């Protein structure tokens, strides 16, 4: 038993050394958000994320015709409207849920268009959450970063069976369970109820799986390689997808 633990620990250290670029990029991302938070450079964060996400959607061919550009233009125009008429975000997030249900029932029904609209509304959620409480924006970034890191490290160390290998070939039961428990306790410290904390924590997993499903359907490993071993911006935001929707309906 002890020997197995030591062997796993050695393998974990080796993997972390091999993936040192992943860790360096990860700490750089964390530093960027902390720096912007303390110096109140919130719009740099929001606009950078928005710009990079649109570029990734274009490069991964989710934006590839005139109608897609019209959708993106409409989205950009919605950013200031969201500030003035935040109730719109309720309808837009309800639209996301409807589109995802349609996509589950009819997997090949305008998959790229549905995903494009869903992601753009997802980004709008960040703006609305920021308008209401800038701390919330950074909290969900940190929780997502924490959840992904814990899942990655504990999965490497504990290993075990995969949850959905045909969608996410690296996501294990062990890593997901540990990240769920620790994320739950972290979220609970923000004065949410036990039930709501559990709901938010499990939503991190489903957001990740939903984006992985979209990538598999479109034969993509990552949305881009802008963050090197971390993939693209969307690959880092994925677990926040349902998390942000749930927060929108609870906080606004």
N, C-alpha and C positions, 0 to 999 in steps of 0.2 A: 504493500500500500504506500509506504513512505517513498519507496524507490520510484513508483509510478508518478507520485506527486513531484519528486525532484526532476524526473525526466521531462514532465510537462512544463515545469518551471524553466528548465534549460531551453526547451523548444520555444517557449514564449519569448525569452530573452533574445534568442537567435532571430525569431521572426521580427521582433521590434528593431533589432539592429539592421536587418535586411530592409525593413520598411522605415528606416530613419527619415527618408524624405517625406513620407506620409506624416510622421510625427512633427517634423519641422514645419510643414505646411499647416498642419493642424494648430500648432501653437501660434503661427503667424496670423491665422484667421481669428483666433481667440484674442490675440493682442490688438488686432485691428478694431474689433468690436468694443473691447475695453477702452481703448484710446478714444474712439468716437463717442462713447458714452460719457466719459469724464469731461471731454471738451465740447460736448453737446453738438457734435457734428452729425446729427441724426439724418439730415437730408442727404448727406454724402452716402450714408449707409443705404437709405431707401432708393435713391436714384441710381447708385452703383448696382444694387441688386436688380432693379428693374431693367436697366440697360443690358446687363450681362445675361439675364434670363431671356430677354427678347433675342439677343444675339445667339444664344444657345438653341432656342426654338427654331431660329432660321437655319443654323448650321446643321441641326439634326432633322431638317426638312419637315418640321411641323408648321412652318410658314413657307409656303412654296407657290402661292398664286395670289392673284389680285384680291380675291375675297378674304384671304387670310390677312393681308395687309390692311384691309378695311376693318377687320375685327381688332387688330392691334391699334389702329388709329382711334377707334371708338373707345378702347380701353384707356389710352393715354388721355383722352378728353374726359373720361370718368374720374380721373384722379382728383382734380379740383372740385368736381361735383360731389364726390364722396365727403369732402370736408363740409360742404354746405348742406347736403342732404344725406346724412349718414344712414337713414332708414333704407336707402336703396340697397345697402349691403345685405340686408336681410333677404331681399328678393333674389339678389345675385347668388348668395350662398345656397338658397333653396334651389335655384337653377342648377348649381353644381350637383346637388344630391340627385335631382331628377335626371341629369345627363349621365351620371355614373350608373344609376339604375338601368337606364336605357342601354348603356354600354354593356352591362352585365347580361341583360336579356338578349341583346343583339350585338355580340362582340365585334363584328366587322362593320357596324353602322356608323360611318363617319368618325372612326376612332380618333384620327389625328385632329380633326376639327373639334371634337368634344374635349379632348385633352388640352388643346390650345386654349379654348375658352375657360376651362377649369383652372388652368395655371394662371391665366391673366386675372381672374377673379381672386385667386389665392394671393397674388401679389397685392391686389387692392386691399385685402384684409390687413396686410401689414401697415398700410397707410392709415386705415381706420383705427386700428389698435393704437398706433402712435398718436393720432389726434386725441384719443381719450386718455392715454397714459403712456408716456414714452418708456417708463420702466418695464411695462408689459412686453413691449417689442424686444427688448434686450433679454428679458427673462426667458421668452420662448426660444430665442436663439441659443442661450446658454443651456437650457434644458435639453434641447435637441442635440447640441454638441456633446453634452454630458452623456446622454442616452446612447448615441452612436459610438462614443469612445468606450464606454463600459461594455456594450454589446460586443464590440470588436475584440477588446482585450480578454474578457471572460470567455468568449467563444473560442479564441485561440488557445486559452489555457485549459478550459474544461472539455472542449470538443464535444463529442456526442452526436446524436442523429440530427439531420437537417429537418427543418419544419416544412418548407415548400421548395424542394430542390429544383423543380421544373421552372420556378419563378426566380428564386433567390438562392443560388448554389452555395452561398457561404453562411446563411443565417441558421444558427443552431438553436435547439430548444434551451440549452444551457445559457448561452449568451443572451438570448431574448428574455429568459426568466430572471436572470440577475439584473439586467438593465431595467426590466419592468419594476422589480421590487425597489431598487434604489431610486429610480425616477419617481415612483409613487411617493416614497418618503420625502423626497425633495419637493415635489409639488404640494404635498400635504402641509409642509412648513409654511406655505404661502397663504394659509388659513382657508383653504378649500375643504369641503367635506370629504369624508373617507370615500364615499361613492363617486363623487365628482373627480377626486384625485385619481382614483382607479381608472375612471373613464378616460381622462386625459392621458394617463400613462399608457394604456393599451392603444390609444389612438396613434401614438408614435409608431408602433409596430405596423398598423394598418396603412398609415401614410407611406411608409417605406415600401411595403409590399405592393401597394397600388402603383407607385412609380416604377418599381421593378417589373411589374406585369406589363406596363406600357413599353418599357425598354425591350423586354423579351419579344413582345408582339411586333416591334419595329426593328428587331435584330440589332439593338444597340447595347453595347457594354456600359457606356456612360453617355450622358448628354453632351459632354465635351471633356477635354483634358486640361482646362484652364487652371485647375488646382492640382495638376499632376496626378499623383496616386489617389487623391480624393475625388477625382473625376471633375464634374462641373458644379456650378452653383446649384442647379436643380438637384444634383445628386446629394448635396448637403442639406437642402431645404426639404427634401421629400417627407421626412418624418413629421414636419410641422403642418402638413397639409390639412388633415382632419383636426389636428390640435387647434389650429387657428379658427376653423369653422365653429368648433364647440365653444371656444372662448368668445367669439363674436356674439353668439346668442346668449351667453351668460353675463357678459360685462357691459354690453351696450344697451 
